[in-house]
Amino acid sequence: MLYDGVKVYASHRDKHFTDLPFNTHRIAIIILHTATTDALIRMLTTLGNSERNIYVVIPFESDFDRSVIENYPNINWIVYEKPEDRIAMTMVASRETHEDYVAVLDSTYDLIQFDDAQILEMFKNDDKAVCIAPFVYSNTSSLFPTCYAPKISDNIRVDLVELIPEESFVNTLYPFMLMGVYRKKTFQLGGKIDYKIKDFNVREYDCFARMWLMGYHTYMTSTFKVMCNVEFVPIIDRTYNRDTKILSSKLLSFYKNRGGNAGLRPFWWLNYKIIFVLKDVKPFLRKATIDFYTLVHLWTVEMGDVNDIL
């Protein structure tokens, strides 16, 4: 498949698994390369000579040592001529895979624990799960607060709360740095990208919040672990700017009552160009099962089985 500004170098022995029994699932690996070449090689070494298809995504061609491609002929390479955001790169890479599930990793984070069978069992237990994300550790083995919960500030601003996961399997609004295992078909259908939003982190919030409103769930599990291989603490900009105004306008502009009826809220107090935002919201009304206010309320109580609530 061809994409503008993207070069695809296919593996010499792409594994289609045509000899597998019916209904047997596999997980393809997508590595977003954001670190040094040494970090990428270390991750490829960790994965070893596995039976998985591996796709390495290079966000910016001029920053990459092309000799690595020649040294790994069994890896699929997707190289961008210009920088692109994580959601778009993940979407493109997932379309190149043949498997039903894809695991998205980041070369800035070493893979510590990954159990295909357990993760696939989690998807089997919840047919509405779109992503299962890892626990993220610092290079000193401290657990990062990458479990996200939705929040509304000042009744007009969509925000989030960063939590340290206290259980082995928890809900999260969206996966940190997009790392996680995805049910590919659900992600491709529900994970729409809003290019009016320029900030990549706000785009990810927008994408996964809308999937939660449509009934698709994102979780974190301790059976999947990654560790940051550099000395830094991830910081996400929470400034209330143009992008967060668009996000807030979209997510707070409609309601769903218990009867399933949907409608738009009077949004004169947002002081934003709500008319062009509503062009995106109106088609979404029939797809949403709950509104954002309800989602925040459910998150603040003991959620129990998400399937029973949503």
N, C-alpha and C positions, 0 to 999 in steps of 0.2 A: 504494500500500500504506500502511495506517495503523499507527502505533505510538503507544503511550501516551507523552505528554509530548514528542512530536516533531511539528514542522510541516514539510511538504514543499512547496516552491514550485518547480513544474516549469517548465522552459524553454519559451518560446513556440515554439521550433523544435527540439524534441528530435529527434536524428538517429538513426534506427533502421537505416540502411544497408540497406534492403531491396533496393536495386538492385545490391549488391555480388555478385561471382562467388561460387559455392559455396566454402566452406572458407577464405574470406578473414577474417583476424582483425584486430581493432582493440583499442586500449587506451583505456579510459575513464580520466579523471583525477579523483581524489578529493583535495580539499585540506582537511586538518584545520586550522582557523583557530585558532591559539594565540598570535598576535602582534598587532601593531597593524593598524589598517585600512590604513595606508600600505603595510605589508609585504604584505598580501593583494592590494592593487591592483597592486603591483609584480609579484607572481607571475602575476596574471591578464594583465598586459601582456606578460610574458615568453612566456606560452603563446600570446598573440595570437589571431588569428581562425582557429584551427586547426580541423581537421575532427573533432576529438575531442569527445565529450561531457564536460563538466566539471561536477563536483558539489562545492560548497563546504559543509563541515560546520561549523556554529556550535555549540560545546559549551555555551554559556550565553547565552540570549537577551538578558538584561538588560544584558550587557556589549557589545552589538553595535549599530552604527549602521545602522538599518533602511533608510536612504536608499540604501545601497550596492546592495541588492537591486533597487531601482527603476532604478538606473543600469546594471545588467547583466542585461537581460531574457533574454539567451541562455544564462545560467548556471542550473543547477539548484541550489537551496538547501535544505539540511536543517538545521533550527534546533531545538535542544533547549531546553526550558523550564528544566531543571536540569542541572548538570554531569554528564557521563558519561565513562567510561574510553575509551581509544583503540580497544581491540579491539571493544567493543560498537558504537561509532560507525562503525568501518570495516565491520563486518558489515552494519549497517543500510544504509549507503551503497552497498555492493557489491550488495545485493539490489535496489536501485533501478536499477542499470545494465543495459544490454542486451548488453554486450560480454562476451567470454570472459575478458578480462584487465582488471585495474584497477591503476592506478599511484596509490599513496598518498603524498601530499606533505604537508609541514607548513609553514605560512606563516612560521614562525620561520627557515626555511632557504630561501635563494634557489636556484632551479634553475639549475645551471651547464651541465650536459650531459645529454642524454637522447636516445637513438637507439632509436626504436620497432623498427625492422627487426632490429637486432642483438639486442635483448632477446628478441624473439619467436623468433629463431633459437636462442637459448639454451634456451628452453622446448621447442622442437622437438627439440633434441639430448638432453634429459633429461625424459622424461614423468613423472618423480617429483618434479620441481622444483615447489615450492609458492610460493616467493618469491625474487626477485632484488633485492637491496638495493643502495643507492648507497654510494659512498665519501663520507665526510662531512668537510668542511674547516671550520676556524675562519675568522673574518673577517680573519685575517692569513695565510691560505692554508696553515696547518699541518694535517696530516692527523690527524683524531681517531682514538683507539684504539677503534673501534666494531666491530671484528671479535671476536666472542665465542666462546670455547671452553668446553665443559663441564668441571667439576672436582668432586671429592668431597673435602671437608675433614674430617679427624678420623674418617673412615670412617662418619660419620652425617649429614653436612651437605652438601647440594647447593650448589655454588658455581659461579663462572665466572671465566675469565681474560680480561682485556681486552687485545687485541692491535692493533697497527697493521698493516694488510694490506700484505704485502711483495710480492704478486703482483697481476696485473690481474684475476684471477678466483679467489676463495677461498671456502671453506666458512665459514659463520658460524651460530651456534646460533639466533639470532633477529635480526630487523632493528631497528636503532636507531630509537627513536620510531615504530616500525611503518612507517617509510618504505621503500617498495619496490614492485615490480610483482608482482602476485599472479595465479596461476592461480585464477580465482574459484571454480570448482566444488570444487576440492580444498581450498581454504581454508575454504569454508563447511561442508564435510563434516568436515574434521579439526580445525578451529580451535575447539574447545569452550572455553567460558569457565567458570572455576570461581569462582563468586561468594562462596564461603567465604573465598577469598583477597582481602583488602581492598586490598593494595598493588598499584597498576597494573603496576609493573615486574615484580613476582613473578608476576602473572597472565600477562604476556607470556612470561616464561621457561617457565612451566608449559605454556602453550598450544603453543609451538613445540618444546619438548623432547619432548612427547608425539608431535608430528608426526614428528620425527626418529626416534623409536622405532618409528613405524608405517612408516618408509621414505620419508617425504616430506622433501625437502631444501631448505635455504635457502642462498643464495649471496650474495656481494658481487661487483660488477663495476665496473671503473674507467671503463666506457663510460657510467656513470650517476653523476653527481656533484651534490652539493648543498653550499651554503656557509652557515654560520650568519651571520645578519645582525645579531646582537647580541654584545656583549663578555662572554661567559661560557664556562666550561668545564662541560659536563654532568657531574654527579656522581650516581651511583646508590647508594642506601643499601644497604649490605651487612650490616646488623645481623641477628644470628640471633634472630628474633622468632617470633611465632605464625605468620605467613604463611610464613616460610621453613621452619618445622617441618612445616607441612602439605605444602609442596612437596617437602621431603626425604622425608617419610613416603610420599608417593604414588610418587615416582620410584624410591626404593630398596627398596620393599617387595616387589618381585617379580623373578623371574629367568626367563630363556629359555635353555635349553641348545641344543647344536648340532642336536639332533634336532627342535627346534621345540617341545619340551614346556615348559610354563609352570607356575610355582608361586609361592607366597608365602613370603617369608623370615620367620623368627622375629624380631620387632622389639621385644622387651621392652626393649632398651637405648635406644630412642628417647625413652622417658618421655613419650609423647604419647597422645592418644585415637585410637589407630590403628584402632579398630573402625569409627568413622564414616568414616574416610578410605578404608578398604578397600571400602566400598560403591561408591566411584568406581573403584577399581583393578580389581576382579574383572571387570566387563564389558570392561575395556580389555585384559585378558590375551590374548584371542584375536586382537585387532587388532595387537598389537605384534609386530614381526619380530625385535627385539633388546631387551635390557634396558639400563638406564642405565650399569651397570658396563662393559658391552661398548662402548657409545658412547664413554665416556671413554677406554677403551683404544685404540679406533680413532683417536680424535682426537690421541693422543699419539704415534702412529707416522706414517710417511709414507703419507697416505691414498690418493694416486693417484686413480683413478676411483672415486668414491663408489658408483656403480651396481654395480661389481664386488664391492665390500666388503659393502654392505648386501643 
